């Protein structure tokens, strides 16, 4: 049983909070997208409102276990002060005297932000002594970093063993509720839209969803591995030759289980992998040896839209084409638009992080669907049916 912070008494407590402040920055240290900071605010506010002092821990980037000023969390401390009005005490290290002194200085209403956890190699190694030293800074522990929950790191896994009082933060609860309910008790029909370039990254998800979904719509570069399995010419499109047999077995499994596995009926092909390439719409049995598949075609868009509109719950993970190029974003955009329409009609629409989250943000539609996951890798592993170490560590 995992306890939420709503059940906690934080009055006069030092609350150690693992958050995900791994935000993109430009070369001058300016934050270019503060979505992850914003997602953490409700947990921070609830702790302060309940009389606790939040001590925030996070990683930023991949400094490879060494101190690197380019990956300092100091710009985030400034952003929390300037944009959101918090009183922030920044600790120049996450352990040792800088951390202890910052915690001692903090009063009710303040927040402490510890320096990047990954400046220490012990964080990613899940070193128990490092976890113990972090744990010594707080009276209780909250994990609100769903995006890091699939990693067994010191601040997400071993640290929890040092606390009797440990809780899931608001973002963690939200993620587990939406993803968990979709998998355990979906409103039906339940449809999964799977995209992305490679089938290898999505095999376990598709396998797990075959036992849960009514339909699975397949788009993105991975369709060409399926087409190859069906004996079609795929030209110069992306292909995983070692996964052709696997694609065939997934199609056979879907047929046996009476699951509707839907592949595109037409595609957009180009003569070059570029936005200014010559392109055309072709049926899937008319791809030539020189063609490169770039997006799903208009008939497929109509087909996918009809399947999505008839559903009650949709999970989407992975783009339909090379959406980074404006010329080949139509399929991905169309799926996003279909999900927005379904949401308006009362359906539940869940975007599984990663490139799908980037796409829906690019189109400015993230507030018009039910839920956009903050964790790419974590949401994928959750959809695969795997246990997340950062979640299991919160079990009481």
C-alpha positions as CSV (number, residue, x, y, z in Angstrom):
1,X,0.0,0.0,0.0
2,X,1.4,3.4,-1.0
3,X,0.5,6.4,1.1
4,X,-0.1,9.8,-0.6
5,X,1.0,13.1,0.9
6,X,-2.7,13.9,1.6
7,X,-2.5,11.4,4.5
8,X,0.7,13.0,5.9
9,X,1.3,15.2,8.9
10,X,4.2,17.4,7.9
11,X,3.9,20.0,10.7
12,X,7.4,21.0,11.9
13,X,8.9,18.3,9.7
14,X,11.9,18.4,7.3
15,X,10.5,16.7,4.2
16,X,13.0,15.2,1.8
17,X,11.3,15.4,-1.7
18,X,12.7,13.7,-4.8
19,X,11.4,15.8,-7.7
20,X,12.2,15.9,-11.4
21,X,13.7,19.3,-12.2
22,X,15.6,17.9,-15.2
23,X,14.5,20.8,-17.5
24,X,16.0,22.0,-20.8
25,X,18.3,25.0,-20.7
26,X,20.1,27.1,-23.3
27,X,23.8,27.8,-23.2
28,X,23.3,30.9,-21.0
29,X,21.5,28.8,-18.4
30,X,18.0,30.1,-19.2
31,X,15.3,27.5,-18.7
32,X,13.5,27.0,-22.1
33,X,10.7,24.8,-20.8
34,X,9.7,24.8,-17.1
35,X,6.8,22.2,-17.4
36,X,8.6,19.8,-15.0
37,X,9.1,22.6,-12.4
38,X,5.4,23.6,-12.7
39,X,4.3,19.9,-12.3
40,X,6.2,19.8,-8.9
41,X,4.6,22.9,-7.4
42,X,1.4,21.3,-6.0
43,X,3.5,18.9,-3.9
44,X,5.8,21.7,-2.7
45,X,2.8,23.9,-1.8
46,X,1.0,21.1,0.0
47,X,4.1,20.4,2.2
48,X,4.5,24.1,3.0
49,X,0.8,24.5,3.7
50,X,1.0,21.6,6.1
51,X,3.8,23.3,8.1
52,X,6.7,21.3,6.6
53,X,9.9,22.4,5.0
54,X,10.5,20.8,1.6
55,X,14.1,19.8,0.9
56,X,14.2,19.2,-2.9
57,X,16.5,16.7,-4.5
58,X,16.9,16.3,-8.3
59,X,19.2,15.4,-11.1
60,X,19.9,17.5,-14.2
61,X,21.3,16.1,-17.3
62,X,24.2,13.6,-17.4
63,X,27.3,15.1,-15.6
64,X,28.6,11.5,-15.3
65,X,29.3,11.6,-11.6
66,X,31.5,14.7,-11.6
67,X,30.8,18.3,-10.6
68,X,30.1,20.3,-13.8
69,X,28.8,23.9,-13.5
70,X,26.8,23.4,-16.8
71,X,24.5,21.0,-14.9
72,X,24.1,23.1,-11.7
73,X,20.6,23.4,-10.3
74,X,21.3,27.0,-9.3
75,X,19.4,28.5,-12.3
76,X,16.4,26.4,-11.1
77,X,16.7,28.0,-7.6
78,X,16.6,31.4,-9.3
79,X,13.6,30.4,-11.4
80,X,11.7,29.2,-8.4
81,X,12.4,32.6,-6.7
82,X,11.8,34.9,-9.6
83,X,8.9,33.1,-11.4
84,X,7.0,31.6,-8.4
85,X,8.0,33.8,-5.5
86,X,9.4,31.0,-3.2
87,X,12.1,31.7,-0.6
88,X,14.8,29.3,-1.7
89,X,17.9,28.3,0.1
90,X,20.3,26.7,-2.3
91,X,22.8,24.1,-1.1
92,X,26.0,23.9,-3.2
93,X,26.2,20.2,-2.6
94,X,23.5,17.5,-1.9
95,X,25.4,16.0,1.0
96,X,27.9,17.1,3.6
97,X,28.1,20.4,5.4
98,X,26.7,22.6,2.5
99,X,23.5,20.5,2.6
100,X,23.3,20.4,6.4
101,X,23.9,24.1,6.8
102,X,21.2,25.0,4.2
103,X,18.7,22.7,6.0
104,X,19.6,24.4,9.4
105,X,19.0,27.8,7.9
106,X,15.5,27.0,6.6
107,X,12.4,28.2,8.4
108,X,8.7,27.4,7.8
109,X,7.7,28.8,4.4
110,X,11.2,28.3,2.9
111,X,12.3,25.6,0.5
112,X,15.8,24.0,0.3
113,X,17.1,23.0,-3.1
114,X,20.1,20.6,-3.0
115,X,22.7,20.6,-5.8
116,X,22.6,18.0,-8.6
117,X,22.5,14.5,-7.2
118,X,24.4,13.2,-10.2
119,X,27.5,15.2,-9.3
120,X,28.1,12.1,-7.2
121,X,28.6,8.7,-9.0
122,X,27.0,7.0,-6.0
123,X,23.6,8.3,-7.0
124,X,23.2,6.3,-10.2
125,X,25.0,3.3,-8.5
126,X,22.3,3.3,-5.8
127,X,25.0,3.4,-3.1
128,X,23.4,2.7,0.3
129,X,25.8,5.0,2.2
130,X,25.1,7.9,-0.1
131,X,21.3,7.2,0.3
132,X,21.8,7.1,4.1
133,X,23.5,10.5,4.0
134,X,20.7,12.0,2.0
135,X,18.2,10.5,4.3
136,X,19.8,12.0,7.3
137,X,18.7,15.5,6.1
138,X,14.9,14.8,6.5
139,X,12.3,13.4,8.9
140,X,10.2,11.9,6.2
141,X,10.4,11.1,2.4
142,X,8.3,12.0,-0.6
143,X,8.9,10.8,-4.1
144,X,7.2,13.0,-6.8
145,X,9.6,12.1,-9.6
146,X,7.7,9.7,-11.8
147,X,10.1,10.4,-14.7
148,X,12.9,8.7,-12.7
149,X,10.8,6.0,-11.1
150,X,12.0,3.3,-13.5
151,X,15.6,3.9,-12.2
152,X,16.8,2.2,-9.0
153,X,19.0,5.1,-7.9
154,X,20.0,6.1,-4.4
155,X,17.5,9.0,-4.2
156,X,14.6,6.9,-5.6
157,X,15.2,3.5,-4.2
158,X,17.6,2.8,-1.4
159,X,16.8,6.1,0.4
160,X,13.2,4.9,1.1
161,X,14.4,2.1,3.3
162,X,15.6,4.7,5.9
163,X,12.1,6.1,6.4
164,X,9.1,4.8,8.2
165,X,7.1,7.8,6.9
166,X,7.3,7.8,3.0
167,X,4.7,9.1,0.6
168,X,3.9,9.6,-3.1
169,X,3.7,13.2,-4.2
170,X,0.8,14.6,-6.2
171,X,2.4,14.2,-9.6
172,X,3.4,10.6,-8.8
173,X,-0.2,9.8,-7.7
174,X,-1.7,11.4,-10.8
175,X,0.6,9.4,-13.1
176,X,-0.1,6.1,-11.3
177,X,-3.8,6.8,-11.3
178,X,-4.2,7.6,-15.0
179,X,-1.8,4.9,-16.3
180,X,-2.8,2.4,-13.7
181,X,-6.6,2.8,-14.2
182,X,-6.2,2.7,-18.0
183,X,-4.4,-0.7,-17.7
184,X,-6.5,-2.2,-14.9
185,X,-10.0,-0.9,-15.5
186,X,-10.3,0.9,-18.8
187,X,-13.6,2.3,-20.1
188,X,-14.1,0.3,-23.3
189,X,-13.5,0.2,-26.2
190,X,-9.8,0.6,-25.1
191,X,-7.5,1.6,-28.0
192,X,-3.7,1.9,-28.0
193,X,-2.0,4.0,-30.7
194,X,1.7,2.9,-31.0
195,X,4.3,4.8,-33.1
196,X,7.9,5.6,-33.2
197,X,10.8,4.4,-35.4
198,X,11.6,1.0,-33.9
199,X,9.5,-2.0,-33.0
200,X,12.3,-3.1,-30.6
201,X,11.5,-0.3,-28.2
202,X,7.8,-1.1,-28.2
203,X,7.7,-5.0,-28.3
204,X,7.0,-5.5,-24.6
205,X,4.4,-2.7,-24.6
206,X,2.5,-4.1,-27.6
207,X,2.7,-7.6,-26.0
208,X,1.3,-6.4,-22.7
209,X,-1.4,-4.3,-24.4
210,X,-2.6,-7.2,-26.5
211,X,-3.9,-8.7,-23.3
212,X,-5.7,-5.5,-22.4
213,X,-6.8,-3.6,-25.5
214,X,-9.6,-3.9,-28.0
215,X,-7.6,-2.4,-30.8
216,X,-4.0,-1.4,-31.4
217,X,-3.2,1.1,-34.1
218,X,0.4,0.9,-35.4
219,X,2.1,3.9,-37.1
220,X,5.6,5.4,-37.3
221,X,8.8,3.9,-38.7
222,X,8.0,0.5,-37.1
223,X,5.3,-0.2,-39.6
224,X,7.9,-1.1,-42.2
225,X,9.1,-4.1,-40.2
226,X,5.4,-5.3,-40.1
227,X,5.1,-4.6,-43.9
228,X,8.3,-6.6,-44.5
229,X,6.8,-9.5,-42.5
230,X,3.8,-9.4,-44.8
231,X,6.0,-9.6,-47.9
232,X,5.7,-6.0,-49.1
233,X,8.4,-3.9,-50.8
234,X,9.5,-1.1,-48.3
235,X,12.2,0.6,-50.4
236,X,14.7,2.6,-48.3
237,X,12.4,2.9,-45.3
238,X,13.7,2.2,-41.8
239,X,13.7,-1.5,-41.0
240,X,14.8,-3.8,-38.2
241,X,15.5,-7.0,-40.2
242,X,16.1,-9.0,-37.0
243,X,12.6,-8.2,-35.8
244,X,10.6,-9.3,-38.9
245,X,9.7,-12.7,-37.4
246,X,8.7,-11.0,-34.2
247,X,6.3,-8.6,-36.1
248,X,4.7,-11.6,-37.7
249,X,4.3,-13.4,-34.3
250,X,2.7,-10.2,-32.9
251,X,0.2,-10.1,-35.8
252,X,-0.6,-13.8,-35.3
253,X,-1.0,-13.4,-31.5
254,X,-3.5,-10.5,-32.2
255,X,-5.5,-12.7,-34.6
256,X,-5.6,-15.6,-32.1
257,X,-6.8,-13.3,-29.3
258,X,-9.3,-11.5,-31.6
259,X,-7.6,-8.2,-31.1
260,X,-7.8,-5.6,-33.9
261,X,-4.2,-4.9,-34.8
262,X,-4.5,-2.1,-37.4
263,X,-1.7,-1.2,-39.8
264,X,-1.8,1.7,-42.3
265,X,-3.4,1.3,-45.7
266,X,-1.4,4.1,-47.3
267,X,1.8,6.1,-46.5
268,X,3.6,9.2,-47.5
269,X,6.9,8.4,-49.2
270,X,9.8,10.7,-50.2
271,X,12.8,10.5,-52.4
272,X,15.0,11.9,-49.7
273,X,15.0,12.1,-45.9
274,X,14.5,15.9,-45.8
275,X,11.7,18.4,-45.4
276,X,12.1,19.7,-49.0
277,X,12.1,16.2,-50.5
278,X,9.7,15.2,-53.3
279,X,6.8,13.2,-51.7
280,X,3.7,11.4,-52.7
281,X,0.9,9.2,-51.3
282,X,1.1,5.5,-52.1
283,X,-0.9,2.4,-51.1
284,X,1.2,0.1,-49.0
285,X,1.6,-2.4,-51.8
286,X,2.9,0.3,-54.2
287,X,6.0,1.4,-52.4
288,X,9.0,1.4,-54.8
289,X,12.6,0.3,-54.2
290,X,13.7,3.9,-54.0
291,X,11.0,5.3,-51.7
292,X,11.5,6.3,-48.0
293,X,8.4,6.0,-45.8
294,X,7.9,9.3,-43.9
295,X,4.4,9.4,-42.5
296,X,1.0,7.6,-42.6
297,X,-1.3,8.6,-45.5
298,X,-4.7,10.3,-45.6
299,X,-6.8,7.1,-45.8
300,X,-4.9,5.8,-42.8
301,X,-5.6,9.1,-41.0
302,X,-9.4,8.5,-41.6
303,X,-9.2,4.9,-40.5
304,X,-7.3,5.8,-37.3
305,X,-9.7,8.7,-36.6
306,X,-12.7,6.4,-36.8
307,X,-11.2,3.9,-34.4
308,X,-10.2,6.6,-31.9
309,X,-13.6,8.3,-32.1
310,X,-15.4,5.0,-31.4
311,X,-13.3,4.4,-28.2
312,X,-13.7,5.4,-24.6
313,X,-10.0,5.1,-23.5
314,X,-6.9,5.8,-25.6
315,X,-3.2,5.5,-24.8
316,X,-0.9,7.0,-27.3
317,X,2.9,6.4,-27.4
318,X,5.1,7.4,-30.3
319,X,4.6,9.6,-33.4
320,X,3.1,8.5,-36.7
321,X,5.9,9.8,-38.9
322,X,8.8,12.2,-39.0
323,X,6.9,14.9,-37.2
324,X,10.0,17.0,-36.6
325,X,9.7,18.0,-40.3
326,X,6.7,20.1,-41.0
327,X,6.0,18.3,-44.3
328,X,5.6,15.0,-42.5
329,X,3.8,15.9,-39.4
330,X,0.2,15.5,-40.7
331,X,-0.3,11.9,-39.4
332,X,1.0,12.8,-35.9
333,X,-1.0,16.0,-35.9
334,X,-4.2,14.1,-37.0
335,X,-3.9,11.6,-34.1
336,X,-3.5,14.5,-31.7
337,X,-6.6,16.2,-33.1
338,X,-8.6,13.0,-32.9
339,X,-7.6,12.6,-29.2
340,X,-8.6,16.2,-28.5
341,X,-12.0,15.5,-30.1
342,X,-12.4,12.3,-28.1
343,X,-11.6,14.2,-24.9
344,X,-14.3,16.8,-25.7
345,X,-16.7,13.9,-26.1
346,X,-15.9,12.5,-22.7
347,X,-13.3,10.0,-23.5
348,X,-10.1,9.4,-21.5
349,X,-6.9,10.2,-23.5
350,X,-3.5,9.5,-22.1
351,X,-0.2,10.5,-23.8
352,X,2.6,8.3,-22.7
353,X,5.5,10.7,-22.5
354,X,8.6,10.9,-24.7
355,X,8.1,11.9,-28.4
356,X,4.3,11.8,-28.1
357,X,4.4,14.4,-25.3
358,X,6.9,16.5,-27.4
359,X,4.5,16.3,-30.4
360,X,1.4,17.3,-28.5
361,X,3.3,20.2,-26.9
362,X,4.6,21.2,-30.4
363,X,0.9,21.4,-31.6
364,X,-0.1,23.3,-28.4
365,X,-2.7,20.7,-27.5
366,X,-1.4,19.3,-24.2
367,X,-4.1,21.0,-22.2
368,X,-6.9,19.5,-24.4
369,X,-6.3,15.9,-23.6
370,X,-6.9,14.1,-20.3
371,X,-3.3,13.5,-19.2
372,X,0.2,13.9,-20.6
373,X,2.8,11.8,-18.8
374,X,6.0,13.5,-17.7
375,X,8.0,10.2,-17.8
376,X,9.0,8.8,-21.2
377,X,11.0,5.8,-20.0
378,X,9.0,5.3,-16.9
379,X,5.6,5.4,-18.6
380,X,6.9,2.9,-21.3
381,X,8.1,0.5,-18.6
382,X,4.8,0.9,-16.7
383,X,2.8,0.1,-19.9
384,X,5.0,-3.0,-20.4
385,X,3.7,-4.2,-17.0
386,X,7.0,-3.9,-15.2
387,X,7.4,-2.9,-11.6
388,X,9.0,0.6,-11.2
389,X,11.7,0.6,-8.4
390,X,10.8,4.1,-7.4
391,X,7.2,3.1,-6.9
392,X,7.8,-0.3,-5.2
393,X,10.2,1.5,-2.7
394,X,7.2,3.5,-1.4
395,X,5.3,0.4,-0.5
396,X,4.6,0.3,3.2
